[in-house]
Amino acid sequence: MIDNSFLNWPFFEERHRVLAAAVELWARENVGGLVSHHDIDGSCRRLVEAMGQAGILKHAIPAAYGGESDTLDVRSLCIVRETLARFDGLADFAFAMQGLGTGSISLYGSDELKAHYLPPVGRGEKIAAFALSEPEAGSDVAALATTAEPDGPDHVVIDGEKTWISNGGIADHYVVFARTGEAPGARGLTAFVVDADTPGLTVKERIDTIAPHPLATLSFKNVRVPASHQLGKGGEGFKVAMATLDIFRSTVGAAALGFARSALDETICHTMTRTLFNAPLSDLQMTQATLADMVAKVDAAALLVYRAAWTKDQGAERVTREAALAKLVATENAQEVIDSAVQLHGGKGVTIGSKPEALYREIRALRIYEGASEIQKVVIARQAVAEHAARKAKKIAAE
């Protein structure tokens, strides 16, 4: 049985506990019948449609456009992702991408763009995607090479290539970041909403990974997009991307937390029933030490994830440091927890089709996407140094 006592922490309100119970029940009754790992695209389409019908996707869009909360409630997003991840990585993925693929629209889109794109995503009728990474620009956003050039007063033309794009090939729209040249580097980027059926936009390649989900390289050749599909002002693309990731990096940590909780639960059950030297494996002190480490890592991750989510929900404009800490610690801890689960399961832990083996494949990508662990460390260190310098300057000024 999964320990859900964390829901009694002061980060949460009664509505969050109700949501957790509802998603838990829905996932238990539905996920197994919707997911086939031999049909990844079909599974994601079925999951999105079913979650839309169940009202789960309402948490990925604002209330004004059919959502649940006036603004994106990060605690709710995290609770849904953590819960779904415990049941299946594809279920978590399908929900997460509906939010990530529309988050920039929710934050920076015009009223017309919001009204057009958000409601069908919340109903599970359309699939969303976020297209930032490129073959030579992943962690270094300032190196993006895709361009968006004016084409008359009312359109832009996008040329370039995007890769590692989740929902690539099945999405109905993409939020695309391109260089518009207002300034060098990251200050010269702008975001646009591009419909998947726009002429010139093609799927160049589908990408297979160790934990399969819809992933592709996209080609943009003379893709003509209305200028009204721009998100924010020209040159604000980096700001749009980082504000979106501020919200969804915490939720990546929540998904990792779900994987880790699942691994911990499986391992406790296994060690209590596996007999070794005429006693349960859980009676061995070395086993107990490993279990204790797993519990500590899960709780530490949960505290950071839900602190970041709570801070954002309290109205903080940016939670870059908190979100980076949450993603870094939660994903790294989950990797260690799952590795311990594999070890304590012995041969079963590396058997294809076992829960520990599946979790071992699922967790690895989370330490890379939406900002690799190394990038999170850079973000955290830079903020720590800047904050220290600011405090020192303030003290000197006061003296």
NUGU-319732 format. One record per residue (C-alpha): residue number from 0; residue in three letters; x, y, z. Coordinates in Angstrom, 3 decimals. Layout:
! residues N
+-----+-----+----------+----------+----------+
|   n | res |        x |        y |        z |
+-----+-----+----------+----------+----------+
| NUM | ala |        X |        Y |        Z |
...
+-----+-----+----------+----------+----------+
! end
This chain:
! residues 399
+-----+-----+----------+----------+----------+
|   n | res |        x |        y |        z |
+-----+-----+----------+----------+----------+
|   0 | met |    0.000 |    0.000 |    0.000 |
|   1 | ile |    1.331 |    3.416 |   -0.993 |
|   2 | asp |    1.929 |    5.812 |    1.910 |
|   3 | asn |   -0.108 |    8.944 |    1.149 |
|   4 | ser |    0.274 |   10.582 |    4.559 |
|   5 | phe |    2.217 |   13.382 |    2.833 |
|   6 | leu |   -1.154 |   14.777 |    1.736 |
|   7 | asn |   -1.643 |   15.914 |    5.351 |
|   8 | trp |    1.346 |   18.257 |    5.071 |
|   9 | pro |    0.494 |   21.981 |    5.303 |
|  10 | phe |    1.326 |   22.444 |    1.620 |
|  11 | phe |   -2.090 |   21.000 |    0.721 |
|  12 | glu |   -5.751 |   21.939 |    0.970 |
|  13 | glu |   -8.722 |   19.587 |    1.137 |
|  14 | arg |   -9.280 |   19.956 |   -2.627 |
|  15 | his |   -5.828 |   18.462 |   -3.235 |
|  16 | arg |   -6.632 |   15.419 |   -1.111 |
|  17 | val |   -9.905 |   14.977 |   -2.992 |
|  18 | leu |   -8.060 |   15.249 |   -6.301 |
|  19 | ala |   -5.447 |   12.685 |   -5.256 |
|  20 | ala |   -8.146 |   10.170 |   -4.302 |
|  21 | ala |  -10.087 |   10.732 |   -7.523 |
|  22 | val |   -7.037 |   10.326 |   -9.794 |
|  23 | glu |   -5.941 |    7.262 |   -7.830 |
|  24 | leu |   -9.339 |    5.610 |   -8.351 |
|  25 | trp |   -9.486 |    6.553 |  -12.039 |
|  26 | ala |   -5.957 |    5.279 |  -12.695 |
|  27 | arg |   -6.572 |    2.010 |  -10.861 |
|  28 | glu |   -9.705 |    1.343 |  -12.903 |
|  29 | asn |   -8.586 |    2.608 |  -16.309 |
|  30 | val |   -4.857 |    2.862 |  -17.004 |
|  31 | gly |   -4.244 |   -0.862 |  -17.442 |
|  32 | gly |   -6.912 |   -1.137 |  -20.124 |
|  33 | leu |   -5.771 |    1.977 |  -22.009 |
|  34 | val |   -2.037 |    1.318 |  -22.250 |
|  35 | ser |   -0.345 |   -1.057 |  -24.650 |
|  36 | his |    3.424 |   -0.715 |  -24.862 |
|  37 | his |    3.234 |   -2.260 |  -28.321 |
|  38 | asp |    1.101 |    0.695 |  -29.491 |
|  39 | ile |    2.644 |    3.835 |  -28.029 |
|  40 | asp |    0.865 |    6.389 |  -30.229 |
|  41 | gly |   -2.505 |    4.705 |  -29.805 |
|  42 | ser |   -2.014 |    4.438 |  -26.051 |
|  43 | cys |   -1.327 |    8.160 |  -25.758 |
|  44 | arg |   -4.342 |    9.062 |  -27.845 |
|  45 | arg |   -6.580 |    6.797 |  -25.745 |
|  46 | leu |   -5.153 |    8.164 |  -22.497 |
|  47 | val |   -5.649 |   11.789 |  -23.538 |
|  48 | glu |   -9.225 |   11.158 |  -24.638 |
|  49 | ala |  -10.079 |    9.245 |  -21.462 |
|  50 | met |   -8.445 |   11.785 |  -19.144 |
|  51 | gly |  -10.328 |   14.535 |  -20.930 |
|  52 | gln |  -13.623 |   12.751 |  -20.421 |
|  53 | ala |  -12.782 |   12.128 |  -16.756 |
|  54 | gly |  -12.024 |   15.816 |  -16.156 |
|  55 | ile |   -8.382 |   15.198 |  -15.237 |
|  56 | leu |   -7.053 |   17.413 |  -18.034 |
|  57 | lys |   -8.981 |   20.376 |  -16.609 |
|  58 | his |   -6.038 |   20.801 |  -14.267 |
|  59 | ala |   -3.744 |   21.542 |  -17.225 |
|  60 | ile |   -5.587 |   24.706 |  -18.352 |
|  61 | pro |   -7.055 |   27.820 |  -16.634 |
|  62 | ala |  -10.695 |   27.939 |  -15.497 |
|  63 | ala |  -11.631 |   30.657 |  -18.007 |
|  64 | tyr |  -11.089 |   28.121 |  -20.805 |
|  65 | gly |  -12.661 |   25.064 |  -19.224 |
|  66 | gly |  -10.047 |   24.348 |  -16.573 |
|  67 | glu |  -10.277 |   23.792 |  -12.845 |
|  68 | ser |   -8.335 |   26.728 |  -11.319 |
|  69 | asp |   -8.094 |   30.397 |  -12.261 |
|  70 | thr |   -4.378 |   29.919 |  -12.878 |
|  71 | leu |   -2.399 |   26.714 |  -13.256 |
|  72 | asp |   -2.311 |   25.161 |   -9.778 |
|  73 | val |    1.125 |   23.583 |   -9.594 |
|  74 | arg |    0.286 |   21.434 |   -6.576 |
|  75 | ser |   -2.577 |   19.874 |   -8.529 |
|  76 | leu |   -0.330 |   19.270 |  -11.540 |
|  77 | cys |    2.226 |   17.591 |   -9.285 |
|  78 | ile |   -0.358 |   15.411 |   -7.528 |
|  79 | val |   -1.770 |   14.195 |  -10.849 |
|  80 | arg |    1.684 |   13.448 |  -12.280 |
|  81 | glu |    2.899 |   11.672 |   -9.147 |
|  82 | thr |   -0.238 |    9.524 |   -9.015 |
|  83 | leu |   -0.284 |    8.623 |  -12.702 |
|  84 | ala |    3.455 |    7.845 |  -12.718 |
|  85 | arg |    2.901 |    5.174 |  -10.073 |
|  86 | phe |    0.615 |    3.345 |  -12.488 |
|  87 | asp |    2.373 |    3.820 |  -15.832 |
|  88 | gly |    4.931 |    6.191 |  -17.318 |
|  89 | leu |    2.823 |    6.713 |  -20.441 |
|  90 | ala |   -0.143 |    7.856 |  -18.369 |
|  91 | asp |    2.032 |   10.466 |  -16.698 |
|  92 | phe |    3.509 |   11.476 |  -20.056 |
|  93 | ala |    0.111 |   11.915 |  -21.737 |
|  94 | phe |   -1.103 |   14.226 |  -18.975 |
|  95 | ala |    2.140 |   16.164 |  -18.641 |
|  96 | met |    2.394 |   17.049 |  -22.313 |
|  97 | gln |   -1.126 |   18.480 |  -22.385 |
|  98 | gly |    0.079 |   20.936 |  -19.764 |
|  99 | leu |    3.566 |   21.628 |  -21.114 |
| 100 | gly |    2.262 |   21.972 |  -24.674 |
| 101 | thr |   -0.255 |   24.635 |  -23.628 |
| 102 | gly |    1.480 |   26.219 |  -20.635 |
| 103 | ser |    3.067 |   28.926 |  -22.779 |
| 104 | ile |   -0.307 |   29.693 |  -24.334 |
| 105 | ser |   -1.937 |   29.909 |  -20.890 |
| 106 | leu |    0.764 |   32.310 |  -19.703 |
| 107 | tyr |    1.412 |   34.448 |  -22.779 |
| 108 | gly |   -1.226 |   33.781 |  -25.427 |
| 109 | ser |   -3.767 |   36.316 |  -26.602 |
| 110 | asp |   -7.396 |   35.799 |  -25.598 |
| 111 | glu |   -8.082 |   34.528 |  -29.119 |
| 112 | leu |   -5.279 |   31.952 |  -28.989 |
| 113 | lys |   -6.363 |   30.766 |  -25.544 |
| 114 | ala |   -9.975 |   30.406 |  -26.631 |
| 115 | his |   -8.966 |   28.452 |  -29.727 |
| 116 | tyr |   -6.313 |   26.084 |  -28.351 |
| 117 | leu |   -7.002 |   25.515 |  -24.655 |
| 118 | pro |  -10.569 |   24.127 |  -24.451 |
| 119 | pro |  -10.072 |   21.168 |  -26.836 |
| 120 | val |   -6.851 |   20.234 |  -25.026 |
| 121 | gly |   -8.703 |   20.248 |  -21.710 |
| 122 | arg |  -11.433 |   18.045 |  -23.171 |
| 123 | gly |   -8.880 |   15.578 |  -24.530 |
| 124 | glu |   -9.879 |   16.279 |  -28.133 |
| 125 | lys |   -6.530 |   17.731 |  -29.224 |
| 126 | ile |   -2.942 |   16.829 |  -28.371 |
| 127 | ala |   -0.334 |   19.473 |  -27.506 |
| 128 | ala |    3.468 |   19.659 |  -27.780 |
| 129 | phe |    6.381 |   21.938 |  -26.827 |
| 130 | ala |    9.160 |   22.332 |  -29.418 |
| 131 | leu |   12.287 |   23.927 |  -27.979 |
| 132 | ser |   15.285 |   21.583 |  -28.435 |
| 133 | glu |   17.320 |   21.356 |  -31.634 |
| 134 | pro |   20.104 |   19.044 |  -32.859 |
| 135 | glu |   22.752 |   21.558 |  -31.728 |
| 136 | ala |   20.789 |   23.355 |  -29.019 |
| 137 | gly |   19.452 |   21.410 |  -26.061 |
| 138 | ser |   20.659 |   22.747 |  -22.727 |
| 139 | asp |   22.027 |   25.885 |  -24.443 |
| 140 | val |   18.811 |   27.611 |  -25.512 |
| 141 | ala |   20.761 |   30.631 |  -26.714 |
| 142 | ala |   22.176 |   28.464 |  -29.525 |
| 143 | leu |   18.796 |   27.892 |  -31.220 |
| 144 | ala |   19.144 |   28.152 |  -34.992 |
| 145 | thr |   15.535 |   27.852 |  -36.194 |
| 146 | thr |   14.460 |   31.203 |  -37.626 |
| 147 | ala |   11.197 |   33.094 |  -37.993 |
| 148 | glu |   11.324 |   35.819 |  -40.643 |
| 149 | pro |    8.562 |   38.367 |  -41.371 |
| 150 | asp |    6.466 |   37.608 |  -44.455 |
| 151 | gly |    4.398 |   40.700 |  -45.032 |
| 152 | pro |    2.629 |   42.457 |  -42.157 |
| 153 | asp |    0.580 |   39.479 |  -40.977 |
| 154 | his |    2.770 |   36.367 |  -41.191 |
| 155 | val |    6.160 |   34.892 |  -40.348 |
| 156 | val |    7.985 |   32.052 |  -42.074 |
| 157 | ile |    9.725 |   29.474 |  -39.888 |
| 158 | asp |   12.702 |   27.446 |  -41.096 |
| 159 | gly |   14.782 |   24.971 |  -39.137 |
| 160 | glu |   14.694 |   21.707 |  -37.261 |
| 161 | lys |   13.532 |   20.614 |  -33.811 |
| 162 | thr |   14.383 |   17.311 |  -32.164 |
| 163 | trp |   13.568 |   15.256 |  -29.055 |
| 164 | ile |   10.062 |   16.658 |  -29.342 |
| 165 | ser |    7.614 |   14.756 |  -27.149 |
| 166 | asn |    4.290 |   14.071 |  -28.891 |
| 167 | gly |    6.137 |   14.662 |  -32.148 |
| 168 | gly |    4.085 |   13.041 |  -34.875 |
| 169 | ile |    0.792 |   12.858 |  -32.948 |
| 170 | ala |    0.362 |   16.459 |  -31.734 |
| 171 | asp |   -2.244 |   18.794 |  -33.201 |
| 172 | his |   -0.170 |   21.880 |  -32.416 |
| 173 | tyr |    3.375 |   22.771 |  -31.346 |
| 174 | val |    4.649 |   25.731 |  -29.338 |
| 175 | val |    7.772 |   26.535 |  -31.372 |
| 176 | phe |   10.699 |   28.738 |  -30.358 |
| 177 | ala |   12.588 |   30.474 |  -33.165 |
| 178 | arg |   15.205 |   33.158 |  -33.635 |
| 179 | thr |   13.704 |   36.520 |  -34.605 |
| 180 | gly |   16.852 |   38.585 |  -34.107 |
| 181 | glu |   15.847 |   41.359 |  -31.707 |
| 182 | ala |   19.152 |   40.817 |  -29.862 |
| 183 | pro |   21.989 |   38.291 |  -29.741 |
| 184 | gly |   21.644 |   34.912 |  -28.064 |
| 185 | ala |   18.662 |   34.128 |  -25.854 |
| 186 | arg |   17.311 |   37.680 |  -26.101 |
| 187 | gly |   16.509 |   37.254 |  -29.787 |
| 188 | leu |   13.998 |   34.388 |  -29.590 |
| 189 | thr |   10.214 |   34.389 |  -29.979 |
| 190 | ala |    7.554 |   31.720 |  -29.427 |
| 191 | phe |    4.771 |   30.827 |  -31.860 |
| 192 | val |    1.888 |   28.358 |  -31.941 |
| 193 | val |    2.131 |   26.235 |  -35.082 |
| 194 | asp |   -0.606 |   23.848 |  -36.201 |
| 195 | ala |    0.691 |   20.389 |  -37.049 |
| 196 | asp |   -0.930 |   20.405 |  -40.482 |
| 197 | thr |    0.710 |   23.670 |  -41.572 |
| 198 | pro |    2.371 |   23.173 |  -45.003 |
| 199 | gly |    6.126 |   22.703 |  -44.730 |
| 200 | leu |    6.015 |   21.148 |  -41.242 |
| 201 | thr |    6.924 |   17.466 |  -41.446 |
| 202 | val |    8.042 |   14.665 |  -39.166 |
| 203 | lys |   11.589 |   13.967 |  -40.296 |
| 204 | glu |   12.215 |   11.030 |  -37.973 |
| 205 | arg |   10.594 |    9.135 |  -35.133 |
| 206 | ile |   12.948 |    8.470 |  -32.214 |
| 207 | asp |   12.969 |    5.266 |  -30.150 |
| 208 | thr |   14.077 |    5.375 |  -26.519 |
| 209 | ile |   14.505 |    2.847 |  -23.699 |
| 210 | ala |   11.152 |    3.913 |  -22.237 |
| 211 | pro |    9.206 |    4.506 |  -25.459 |
| 212 | his |    6.857 |    7.439 |  -25.931 |
| 213 | pro |    5.980 |    9.542 |  -28.998 |
| 214 | leu |    9.202 |   11.381 |  -29.812 |
| 215 | ala |   10.322 |   12.912 |  -33.093 |
| 216 | thr |   12.527 |   15.242 |  -35.081 |
| 217 | leu |   10.502 |   17.935 |  -36.875 |
| 218 | ser |   11.474 |   19.776 |  -40.039 |
| 219 | phe |   10.281 |   23.320 |  -40.782 |
| 220 | lys |   10.654 |   24.419 |  -44.402 |
| 221 | asn |    9.024 |   27.698 |  -45.331 |
| 222 | val |    6.327 |   27.173 |  -42.683 |
| 223 | arg |    4.037 |   30.207 |  -42.904 |
| 224 | val |    2.371 |   31.110 |  -39.607 |
| 225 | pro |    0.050 |   34.029 |  -38.761 |
| 226 | ala |    1.832 |   36.736 |  -36.784 |
| 227 | ser |   -1.136 |   36.611 |  -34.399 |
| 228 | his |    0.126 |   33.170 |  -33.272 |
| 229 | gln |    3.047 |   34.843 |  -31.489 |
| 230 | leu |    3.244 |   34.315 |  -27.703 |
| 231 | gly |    4.351 |   37.381 |  -25.800 |
| 232 | lys |    6.409 |   40.107 |  -27.400 |
| 233 | gly |    9.106 |   39.697 |  -30.007 |
| 234 | gly |   12.363 |   38.671 |  -28.351 |
| 235 | glu |   10.599 |   37.279 |  -25.266 |
| 236 | gly |   10.874 |   33.642 |  -26.299 |
| 237 | phe |   13.459 |   32.782 |  -23.651 |
| 238 | lys |   11.270 |   34.410 |  -21.001 |
| 239 | val |    8.256 |   32.440 |  -22.246 |
| 240 | ala |   10.183 |   29.166 |  -22.188 |
| 241 | met |   11.664 |   29.705 |  -18.722 |
| 242 | ala |    8.348 |   30.802 |  -17.196 |
| 243 | thr |    6.728 |   27.665 |  -18.592 |
| 244 | leu |    9.536 |   25.458 |  -17.315 |
| 245 | asp |    9.349 |   27.171 |  -13.913 |
| 246 | ile |    5.959 |   25.501 |  -13.543 |
| 247 | phe |    6.597 |   22.178 |  -15.204 |
| 248 | arg |   10.079 |   21.419 |  -13.851 |
| 249 | ser |    8.483 |   20.884 |  -10.452 |
| 250 | thr |    6.057 |   18.447 |  -12.025 |
| 251 | val |    8.929 |   16.439 |  -13.526 |
| 252 | gly |   10.128 |   16.025 |   -9.961 |
| 253 | ala |    6.622 |   14.854 |   -9.030 |
| 254 | ala |    6.673 |   12.209 |  -11.764 |
| 255 | ala |   10.056 |   10.998 |  -10.512 |
| 256 | leu |    8.561 |   10.895 |   -7.033 |
| 257 | gly |    5.750 |    8.688 |   -8.315 |
| 258 | phe |    8.253 |    6.275 |   -9.843 |
| 259 | ala |   10.242 |    6.240 |   -6.597 |
| 260 | arg |    7.177 |    5.606 |   -4.429 |
| 261 | ser |    6.205 |    2.720 |   -6.683 |
| 262 | ala |    9.706 |    1.242 |   -6.412 |
| 263 | leu |    9.696 |    1.617 |   -2.627 |
| 264 | asp |    6.300 |   -0.020 |   -2.255 |
| 265 | glu |    7.251 |   -2.924 |   -4.533 |
| 266 | thr |   10.483 |   -3.423 |   -2.638 |
| 267 | ile |    8.934 |   -3.417 |    0.816 |
| 268 | cys |    6.372 |   -5.998 |   -0.329 |
| 269 | his |    9.087 |   -8.127 |   -1.934 |
| 270 | thr |   11.439 |   -8.075 |    1.055 |
| 271 | met |    8.621 |   -8.970 |    3.450 |
| 272 | thr |    7.689 |  -12.077 |    1.454 |
| 273 | arg |   11.083 |  -13.185 |    0.108 |
| 274 | thr |   12.653 |  -15.726 |    2.440 |
| 275 | leu |   16.422 |  -15.780 |    2.886 |
| 276 | phe |   18.260 |  -17.849 |    5.484 |
| 277 | asn |   14.915 |  -18.994 |    6.931 |
| 278 | ala |   13.690 |  -15.458 |    7.539 |
| 279 | pro |   12.118 |  -12.622 |    5.540 |
| 280 | leu |   14.644 |  -10.584 |    3.568 |
| 281 | ser |   13.330 |   -7.520 |    5.409 |
| 282 | asp |   14.733 |   -8.894 |    8.688 |
| 283 | leu |   18.316 |   -8.462 |    7.496 |
| 284 | gln |   19.942 |   -5.296 |    8.820 |
| 285 | met |   21.563 |   -4.509 |    5.461 |
| 286 | thr |   18.143 |   -4.699 |    3.836 |
| 287 | gln |   16.715 |   -2.431 |    6.513 |
| 288 | ala |   19.510 |    0.077 |    5.954 |
| 289 | thr |   18.751 |    0.156 |    2.238 |
| 290 | leu |   15.014 |    0.542 |    2.857 |
| 291 | ala |   15.697 |    3.387 |    5.289 |
| 292 | asp |   17.795 |    5.185 |    2.669 |
| 293 | met |   15.006 |    4.721 |    0.121 |
| 294 | val |   12.397 |    6.164 |    2.500 |
| 295 | ala |   14.611 |    9.155 |    3.319 |
| 296 | lys |   15.238 |    9.905 |   -0.363 |
| 297 | val |   11.523 |    9.722 |   -1.177 |
| 298 | asp |   10.554 |   12.062 |    1.653 |
| 299 | ala |   13.336 |   14.552 |    0.877 |
| 300 | ala |   12.237 |   14.683 |   -2.755 |
| 301 | ala |    8.580 |   15.109 |   -1.822 |
| 302 | leu |    9.349 |   18.025 |    0.492 |
| 303 | leu |   11.278 |   19.869 |   -2.227 |
| 304 | val |    8.727 |   19.158 |   -4.953 |
| 305 | tyr |    5.753 |   20.335 |   -2.964 |
| 306 | arg |    7.627 |   23.310 |   -1.493 |
| 307 | ala |    8.333 |   24.503 |   -5.031 |
| 308 | ala |    4.728 |   23.906 |   -6.100 |
| 309 | trp |    3.319 |   25.633 |   -2.999 |
| 310 | thr |    5.643 |   28.625 |   -3.441 |
| 311 | lys |    4.482 |   29.127 |   -7.020 |
| 312 | asp |    0.842 |   28.739 |   -6.024 |
| 313 | gln |    1.277 |   31.436 |   -3.358 |
| 314 | gly |    1.903 |   33.928 |   -6.149 |
| 315 | ala |    5.686 |   33.947 |   -6.544 |
| 316 | glu |    6.508 |   35.372 |   -9.979 |
| 317 | arg |    9.470 |   33.042 |  -10.439 |
| 318 | val |   10.496 |   29.873 |   -8.616 |
| 319 | thr |   13.566 |   29.098 |  -10.701 |
| 320 | arg |   15.711 |   28.054 |   -7.729 |
| 321 | glu |   12.976 |   26.073 |   -6.000 |
| 322 | ala |   11.947 |   24.278 |   -9.195 |
| 323 | ala |   15.552 |   23.471 |  -10.071 |
| 324 | leu |   16.151 |   22.007 |   -6.609 |
| 325 | ala |   12.943 |   19.992 |   -6.828 |
| 326 | lys |   13.764 |   18.525 |  -10.227 |
| 327 | leu |   17.414 |   17.844 |   -9.408 |
| 328 | val |   16.876 |   16.116 |   -6.073 |
| 329 | ala |   13.691 |   14.272 |   -7.008 |
| 330 | thr |   15.054 |   12.785 |  -10.230 |
| 331 | glu |   18.475 |   11.910 |   -8.826 |
| 332 | asn |   16.951 |   10.413 |   -5.669 |
| 333 | ala |   14.441 |    8.430 |   -7.699 |
| 334 | gln |   17.237 |    6.957 |   -9.807 |
| 335 | glu |   18.979 |    5.795 |   -6.613 |
| 336 | val |   15.768 |    4.456 |   -5.061 |
| 337 | ile |   14.921 |    2.468 |   -8.186 |
| 338 | asp |   18.464 |    1.138 |   -8.456 |
| 339 | ser |   18.139 |   -0.114 |   -4.864 |
| 340 | ala |   14.813 |   -1.707 |   -5.769 |
| 341 | val |   16.439 |   -3.586 |   -8.647 |
| 342 | gln |   19.249 |   -4.739 |   -6.353 |
| 343 | leu |   16.940 |   -6.018 |   -3.631 |
| 344 | his |   14.789 |   -7.852 |   -6.178 |
| 345 | gly |   17.865 |   -9.758 |   -7.352 |
| 346 | gly |   17.346 |  -11.586 |  -10.647 |
| 347 | lys |   13.721 |  -10.481 |  -10.799 |
| 348 | gly |   14.877 |   -6.877 |  -10.801 |
| 349 | val |   16.534 |   -7.212 |  -14.197 |
| 350 | thr |   13.901 |   -9.465 |  -15.750 |
| 351 | ile |   12.122 |   -7.832 |  -18.680 |
| 352 | gly |    8.536 |   -7.124 |  -17.742 |
| 353 | ser |    9.124 |   -6.804 |  -14.006 |
| 354 | lys |    8.129 |   -3.575 |  -12.257 |
| 355 | pro |   11.677 |   -2.660 |  -11.133 |
| 356 | glu |   12.997 |   -3.207 |  -14.672 |
| 357 | ala |   10.286 |   -0.975 |  -16.152 |
| 358 | leu |   10.918 |    1.744 |  -13.579 |
| 359 | tyr |   14.668 |    1.540 |  -14.224 |
| 360 | arg |   14.044 |    2.443 |  -17.871 |
| 361 | glu |   11.391 |    5.054 |  -17.090 |
| 362 | ile |   13.399 |    7.130 |  -14.631 |
| 363 | arg |   16.528 |    7.638 |  -16.701 |
| 364 | ala |   15.174 |   10.238 |  -19.107 |
| 365 | leu |   13.810 |   12.452 |  -16.326 |
| 366 | arg |   17.360 |   13.351 |  -15.298 |
| 367 | ile |   17.855 |   14.795 |  -18.807 |
| 368 | tyr |   14.685 |   16.357 |  -20.204 |
| 369 | glu |   13.440 |   19.847 |  -19.278 |
| 370 | gly |   16.935 |   20.696 |  -18.117 |
| 371 | ala |   19.543 |   18.040 |  -17.333 |
| 372 | ser |   20.716 |   17.618 |  -13.743 |
| 373 | glu |   23.969 |   19.389 |  -14.591 |
| 374 | ile |   22.031 |   22.433 |  -15.816 |
| 375 | gln |   19.939 |   22.464 |  -12.644 |
| 376 | lys |   23.170 |   22.575 |  -10.622 |
| 377 | val |   24.353 |   25.580 |  -12.642 |
| 378 | val |   21.017 |   27.344 |  -12.059 |
| 379 | ile |   21.082 |   26.626 |   -8.327 |
| 380 | ala |   24.716 |   27.693 |   -7.873 |
| 381 | arg |   24.323 |   30.906 |   -9.866 |
| 382 | gln |   21.274 |   31.905 |   -7.865 |
| 383 | ala |   23.004 |   31.100 |   -4.590 |
| 384 | val |   25.981 |   33.269 |   -5.557 |
| 385 | ala |   23.761 |   36.121 |   -6.781 |
| 386 | glu |   21.642 |   36.057 |   -3.634 |
| 387 | his |   24.746 |   36.031 |   -1.432 |
| 388 | ala |   26.169 |   39.019 |   -3.338 |
| 389 | ala |   22.866 |   40.882 |   -2.991 |
| 390 | arg |   22.765 |   40.278 |    0.757 |
| 391 | lys |   26.373 |   41.410 |    1.103 |
| 392 | ala |   25.721 |   44.572 |   -0.911 |
| 393 | lys |   22.653 |   45.328 |    1.168 |
| 394 | lys |   24.623 |   44.918 |    4.399 |
| 395 | ile |   27.405 |   47.208 |    3.157 |
| 396 | ala |   24.845 |   49.837 |    2.100 |
| 397 | ala |   23.196 |   49.688 |    5.507 |
| 398 | glu |   26.521 |   50.284 |    7.219 |
+-----+-----+----------+----------+----------+
! end
